[in-house]
Amino acid sequence: MENYGLTTVAEFLGDLLIYRNLQPIDHRLPGFREVAARIGLGGPTIPRKSEPTYARIVAFLLQRARALEPGASKIQRLVYIGDTRMNDGIAFANLCEAGKWPGIAFIGSESEQPEQVELVAEAQRTLYLANRWAMLRDFHRYCSEHEFPIDDSTAVVIDLDKTALGARGRNDRMIDQARVVAVRETVETLLGDAFNRAAFEASYDLLNRTEFHPFTADNQDYLAYVCLILGSGLISRDKLVEKIRSGELKHFTEFLASVDATASDLPETLRELHSDIHTRVRSGDPTPFKAFRYNEYVMTVQRMGHLDPKAPAKELLAHEIVITQEVRQAALAWLEQGALIFALSDKPDEASIPAPELVARGYRPIHRTPTHAVGTQAR
């Protein structure tokens, strides 16, 4: 591993990316509601990354992004770079289907096991599953050998979180750390003297397990709110877990309704916060706990590019959220070959883009915040 210096994700993306709210950062592209109306999607709910409707919106945006370049070729094939077989694999398959494109996806994660690749082919789609990010160089060769050129007829979609930034298996713990610290500090600020760190960490660690995902919908805003309510003493952790496991409480919205029925027992500050979150959830906002997400943004940028420019790679991986050099190098090469490079992030906009008061202090969106690039250089 080597340190390749300070740069930004925007070096190879520009502003061609969307965060959780599906509002393109590049203002030349239409926003979520306009796209939804154009392709006939009903309802205000923003789809999740694994849903077919999400893929239809992204496919539309890819075609519009390609059309921004005069004389550009029509998209004929798709390359996808991600870090999880399940979530990214589903998103990739849906996107191929939505665009009617053949595709190849590189799904990477760093492992201590010997280097290996697993190929999963179905119809005109192939998953290239690798346990080293450095194997992106072999992936490029694989595409060439299988007559799948990455050129001006190719759209390359890159997952931002734990792929381009904070590579899974190598640097992803720093992304998780920023989020957990943000949850803890937000809950501590709201509870004041009533905050019990040990109790908070026990609640967070327990309810963040896969067992409880049907209840929390694997939504960190929901989890943060539940930990806040537990910390307030309105309900005990043991009682809540008992209700979830017995099936009495099946979903977060049921818990929210139960809190609403006894909200008068909460301190005034928490009552106001509960009312705001309750309203946002009912309106379909996927990230209703705004204070937590604003804090997550700050915790994230504090972990980007703050070490000495010549710090060794090992130190950077342990203390910064860094750019994955292998992804950066591949994206720059494909950009040079004329490919469209576009990124997706499931991170909420509030945790990725600074509020106006922070912009005035010089803060920038995550993709334009300098940090170090760490990895191996392709031969």
For each residue, the residues with C-beta under 8 A, 3 or more apart:
1: 313 314 317 374 375 376
2: 313 325 374 375 376 377
3: 310 311 312 313 316 372 373 374
4: 7 325 328 372 373 374 375 377
5: 309 372 373
6: 305 309 370 371 372 373
7: 4 11 323 328 370 371 372 373
8: 11 323 367 368 369 370 371
9: 12 13 160 164 165 323 343 366 367 368
10: 13 14 15 367 368
11: 7 8 328 332
12: 9 328 331 332 335 341
13: 9 10 16 17 158 331 341 342 343 367
14: 10 26
15: 10 24 25 26 367
16: 13 24 25 26 65 340 341 342 343
17: 13 24 25 160 342 343 344 345 367
18: 21 22 23 24 25 58 61 343 344 345
19: 22 23 25 345 347 348 349 352 353
20: 46 286 287 345 346 347 348 349 352
21: 18 32 46 287 348 349
22: 18 19 31 32 35 46 47 54 57
23: 18 19 31 32 349
24: 15 16 17 18 27 29 30 31 61
25: 15 16 17 18 19 353 365 367
26: 14 15 16 29 65
27: 24
28: 68
29: 24 26 61 64 65 68
30: 24 34 35 38 61 64
31: 22 23 24 34 35
32: 21 22 23 35 36 46 57
33: 36 37 44
34: 30 31 37 38
35: 22 30 31 32 38 39 57 60 61
36: 32 33 39 41 57
37: 33 34 40 41
38: 30 34 35 60
39: 35 36 56 57 60
40: 37
41: 36 37 53 56 57
42:
43: 284
44: 33 283 284
45: 284
46: 20 21 22 32 284 286
47: 22 51 53 54 57
48: 51 54 286 346
49: 54 87 91 344 346
50: 54 87 90 91 94
51: 47 48 54 55 94
52: 55 56 94 97 98
53: 41 47 56 57
54: 22 47 48 49 50 51 57 58 91 94
55: 51 52 58 59 91 94 95 97 98
56: 39 41 52 53 59 60 98
57: 22 32 35 36 39 41 47 53 54 60 61
58: 18 54 55 61 62 95 98 157 342 344
59: 55 56 62 63 95 98 99
60: 35 38 39 56 57 63 64
61: 18 24 29 30 35 57 58 64 65 342
62: 58 59 65 66 75 99 155 157 340 342
63: 59 60 66 67 74 75 99
64: 29 30 60 61 67 68
65: 16 26 29 61 62 68 340 342
66: 62 63 69 72 73 74 75 155 340
67: 63 64 72
68: 28 29 64 65 72
69: 66 72
70:
71:
72: 66 67 68 69 152 340
73: 66 76 151 152 153 338
74: 63 66 153
75: 62 63 66 78 99 101 153 154 155 340
76: 73 101 153 154
77: 101 102 103 148 149 153 154 155
78: 75 92 95 96 99 101 102 103 104 154 155 156 157
79: 103 104 105 106 143 150 154 155 156 157 334 339
80: 88 91 92 95 103 104 105 106 156 157 158 159
81: 105 106 108 136 156 157 158 159 163 164 327 330
82: 87 88 89 91 92 105 106 107 108 158 159 163
83: 88 107 108 109 159 162 163 167 168 172
84: 87 88 89 107 109 162 168
85: 88 89 107 127 129
86: 89 90
87: 49 50 82 84 90 91
88: 80 82 83 84 85 91 92 105 107 159
89: 82 84 85 86 92 93 105 107 127
90: 50 86 87 93 94
91: 49 50 54 55 80 82 87 88 94 95 344
92: 78 80 82 88 89 95 96 103 105 125 127 157
93: 89 90 96 97 122 125
94: 50 51 52 54 55 90 91 97 98
95: 55 58 59 78 80 91 92 98 99 101 103 157
96: 78 92 93 99 100 101 102 103 124 125
97: 52 55 93 94 100
98: 52 55 56 58 59 94 95
99: 59 62 63 75 78 95 96 155
100: 96 97
101: 75 76 77 78 95 96 155
102: 77 78 96 124 125 148
103: 77 78 79 80 92 95 96 124 125 126
104: 78 79 80 125 126 128 139 142 143 146 148
105: 79 80 81 82 88 89 92 125 126 127 128
106: 79 80 81 82 128 130 136 139
107: 82 83 84 85 88 89 127 128 129 130
108: 81 82 83 130 131 132 133 135 136 163 167 168
109: 83 84 130 131 133 167 168 169
110: 131 132 133 167 168 169 170
111: 131 132 169
112:
113: 116 131
114:
115: 130 131 132 135
116: 113 130 131
117: 128 129 130 135 138
118: 127 129
119: 126 127 128 129
120: 126 127 129
121: 125 126 127
122: 93 125 126
123:
124: 96 102 103
125: 92 93 96 102 103 104 105 121 122
126: 103 104 105 119 120 121 122
127: 85 89 92 105 107 118 119 120 121
128: 104 105 106 107 117 119 139 142
129: 85 107 117 118 119 120
130: 106 107 108 109 115 116 117 133 135 136 138 139
131: 108 109 110 111 113 115 116 135 169
132: 108 110 111 115 135
133: 108 109 110 130 136 167 170 324 326 327 375 376
134: 137 326 375 376 378
135: 108 115 117 130 131 132 138 139
136: 81 106 108 130 133 139 140 326 327 329 330 378
137: 134 140 141 326 330 378 379
138: 117 130 135 141 142
139: 104 106 128 130 135 136 142 143 330
140: 136 137 143 144 150 330 333 378
141: 137 138 144 145
142: 104 128 138 139 145 146
143: 79 104 139 140 146 148 149 150
144: 140 141 148 149
145: 141 142
146: 104 142 143
147:
148: 77 102 104 143 144
149: 77 143 144 153 154
150: 79 140 143 154 156 334 337 339
151: 73 154 337 338 339
152: 72 73 337 338 339 340
153: 73 74 75 76 77 149
154: 75 76 77 78 79 149 150 151 334 339 340
155: 62 66 75 77 78 79 99 101 339 340 342
156: 78 79 80 81 150 331 334 339 340 341 342
157: 58 62 78 79 80 81 92 95 342 343 344
158: 13 80 81 82 163 164 327 331 341 342 343 344
159: 80 81 82 83 88 162 163 164 343 344 345
160: 9 17 163 164 165 343 344 345 347 366 367
161: 164 165 166 175 345 346 347
162: 83 84 159 165 166 167 168 172 175
163: 81 82 83 108 158 159 160 167 168 324 327
164: 9 81 158 159 160 161 323 324 327 328 331 343
165: 9 160 161 162 175 321 322 323 324 366 371
166: 161 162 171 172 174 175 321 322 324
167: 83 108 109 110 133 162 163 170 171 172 324 327 375
168: 83 84 108 109 110 162 163 172
169: 109 110 111 131 172
170: 110 133 167 317 324 375
171: 166 167 174 175 317 320 321 322 324 374
172: 83 162 166 167 168 169 175 176
173: 176 177
174: 166 171 177 178 303 317 319 320 321 322
175: 161 162 165 166 171 172 178 179 300 321
176: 172 173 179 180
177: 173 174 180 181 303
178: 174 175 181 182 296 299 300 302 303 321
179: 175 176 182 183 220 296 299 300 351
180: 176 177 183 184 204
181: 177 178 184 185 299
182: 178 179 185 186 292 293 295 296 298 299 351
183: 179 180 186 187 204 220 223 224 227 292 296
184: 180 181 187 188 197 200 201 204
185: 181 182 188 189 295 299
186: 182 183 189 190 224 228 289 291 292 295
187: 183 184 190 191 195 200 224 227 228 231
188: 184 185 191 192 195 197 200
189: 185 186 192
190: 186 187 228 269 270 273 291
191: 187 188 194 195 228 231 232
192: 188 189 195
193:
194: 191 231 232 233
195: 187 188 191 192 200 231
196: 199 200 231
197: 184 188 200 201
198: 201 202
199: 196 202 203 230 231 237
200: 184 187 188 195 196 197 203 204 227 231
201: 184 197 198 204 205
202: 198 199 205 206 237
203: 199 200 206 207 226 227 230 231 237
204: 180 183 184 200 201 207 208 223 227
205: 201 202 208 209
206: 202 203 209 212 237 241
207: 203 204 212 215 216 223 226 227
208: 204 205 212 216 223
209: 205 206 212 213
210: 213
211:
212: 206 207 208 209 215 216 244
213: 209 210 216 217 218
214: 217 250 251
215: 207 212 244 249 250 251 252 255
216: 207 208 212 213 219 222 223 226 252
217: 213 214 222 251 252
218: 213
219: 216 222 223 252 286
220: 179 183 223 224 292
221: 224 225 277 286 287 288 289 292 293 348
222: 216 217 219 225 226 252 289
223: 183 204 207 208 216 219 220 226 227
224: 183 186 187 220 221 227 228 289 292
225: 221 222 228 229 256 277 288 289
226: 203 207 216 222 223 229 230 240 252 255
227: 183 187 200 203 204 207 223 224 230 231
228: 186 187 190 191 224 225 231 232 270 273
229: 225 226 232 234 235 255 259 274
230: 199 203 226 227 233 234 235 236 237 240
231: 187 191 194 195 196 199 200 203 227 228
232: 191 194 228 229 266 267 270
233: 194 230 236
234: 229 230 259 262 265 266
235: 229 230 239 240
236: 230 233 239 240
237: 199 202 203 206 230 240 241
238: 241 242
239: 235 236 242 243
240: 226 230 235 236 237 243 244 249 255
241: 206 237 238 244 245
242: 238 239 245 246
243: 239 240 246 248 249
244: 212 215 240 241 247 248 249 250
245: 241 242
246: 242 243
247: 244 250
248: 243 244
249: 215 240 243 244 254 255 258
250: 214 215 244 247 254
251: 214 215 217 254 255
252: 215 216 217 219 222 226 255 256 281
253: 256 257 281
254: 249 250 251 257 258
255: 215 226 229 240 249 251 252 258 259
256: 225 252 253 259 260 277 278 281
257: 253 254 260 261
258: 249 254 255 261 262
259: 229 234 255 256 262 263 266 274
260: 256 257 263 274 278
261: 257 258
262: 234 258 259 265 266
263: 259 260 266 271 274 275
264: 271
265: 234 262
266: 232 234 259 262 263 270 271 274
267: 232 270 271
268: 271 272
269: 190 272 273
270: 190 228 232 266 267 273 274
271: 263 264 266 267 268 274 275
272: 268 269 275 276
273: 190 228 269 270 276 277 291
274: 229 259 260 263 266 270 271 277 278
275: 263 271 272 278 279
276: 272 273 279 280 288 290
277: 221 225 256 273 274 280 281 288 289
278: 256 260 274 275 281 282
279: 275 276 282 283
280: 276 277 283 285 288 290
281: 252 253 256 277 278 284 285 288
282: 278 279
283: 44 279 280
284: 43 44 45 46 281
285: 280 281 288
286: 20 46 48 219 221 348
287: 20 21 221 290 293 348 349 350 351
288: 221 225 276 277 280 281 285
289: 186 221 222 224 225 277 292 293
290: 276 280 287 293 294 350
291: 186 190 273 294 295
292: 182 183 186 220 221 224 289 295 296
293: 182 221 287 289 290 296 297 348 350 351
294: 290 291 297 298 350 351 355
295: 182 185 186 291 292 298 299
296: 178 179 182 183 292 293 299 300 348 350 351
297: 293 294 300 301 350 351 352 353 354 355 358 366
298: 182 294 295 301 302 358
299: 178 179 181 182 185 295 296 302 303
300: 175 178 179 296 297 303 304 321 351 352 366
301: 297 298 304 354 363 364 366 369
302: 178 298 299 306
303: 174 177 178 299 300 306 319 320 321
304: 300 301 320 321 366 369 370 371
305: 6 320 369 370 371 372
306: 302 303 320
307: 311 315 316 319 320 372
308: 311
309: 5 6 372
310: 3
311: 3 307 308 315 316 372
312: 3 315 316
313: 1 2 3 316 317 374
314: 1 317 318
315: 307 311 312 318 319
316: 3 307 311 312 313 319 320 322 372 374
317: 1 170 171 174 313 314 320 322 374
318: 314 315
319: 174 303 307 315 316
320: 171 174 303 304 305 306 307 316 317 371 372
321: 165 166 171 174 175 178 300 303 304 371
322: 165 166 171 174 316 317 371 372 373 374
323: 7 8 9 164 165 327 328 371 372 373 374
324: 133 163 164 165 166 167 170 171 327 328 373 374 375
325: 2 4 328 329 373 374 375 376 377
326: 133 134 136 137 329 330 375 376 378
327: 81 133 136 158 163 164 167 323 324 330 331
328: 4 7 11 12 164 323 324 325 331 332 373 375
329: 136 325 326 332 333 375 377 378
330: 81 136 137 139 140 326 327 333 334 378
331: 12 13 156 158 164 327 328 334 335 341
332: 11 12 328 329 335 336
333: 140 329 330 336 337
334: 79 150 154 156 330 331 337 339 341
335: 12 331 332 338 339 341
336: 332 333
337: 150 151 152 333 334
338: 73 151 152 335
339: 79 150 151 152 154 155 156 334 335
340: 16 62 65 66 72 75 152 154 155 156
341: 12 13 16 156 158 331 334 335
342: 13 16 17 58 61 62 65 155 156 157 158
343: 9 13 16 17 18 157 158 159 160 164 367
344: 17 18 49 58 91 157 158 159 160
345: 17 18 19 20 159 160 161 352 366
346: 20 48 49 161
347: 19 20 160 161 351 352 366
348: 19 20 21 221 286 287 293 296 351 352
349: 19 20 21 23 287 352 353
350: 287 290 293 294 296 297 353 355
351: 179 182 287 293 294 296 297 300 347 348
352: 19 20 297 300 345 347 348 349 365 366 367
353: 19 25 297 349 350 365 366
354: 297 301 358 359 363 364 365
355: 294 297 350 358 359
356: 359 360
357: 360 361
358: 297 298 354 355 361 363
359: 354 355 356 362 363 364
360: 356 357
361: 357 358
362: 359
363: 301 354 358 359 369
364: 301 354 359 368 369
365: 25 352 353 354 368 369
366: 9 160 165 297 300 301 304 345 347 352 353 369
367: 8 9 10 13 15 17 25 160 343 352
368: 8 9 10 364 365
369: 8 301 304 305 363 364 365 366
370: 6 7 8 304 305
371: 6 7 8 165 304 305 320 321 322 323
372: 3 4 5 6 7 305 307 309 311 316 320 322 323
373: 3 4 5 6 7 322 323 324 325 328
374: 1 2 3 4 171 313 316 317 322 323 324 325
375: 1 2 4 133 134 167 170 324 325 326 328 329
376: 1 2 133 134 325 326
377: 2 4 325 329
378: 134 136 137 140 326 329 330
379: 137
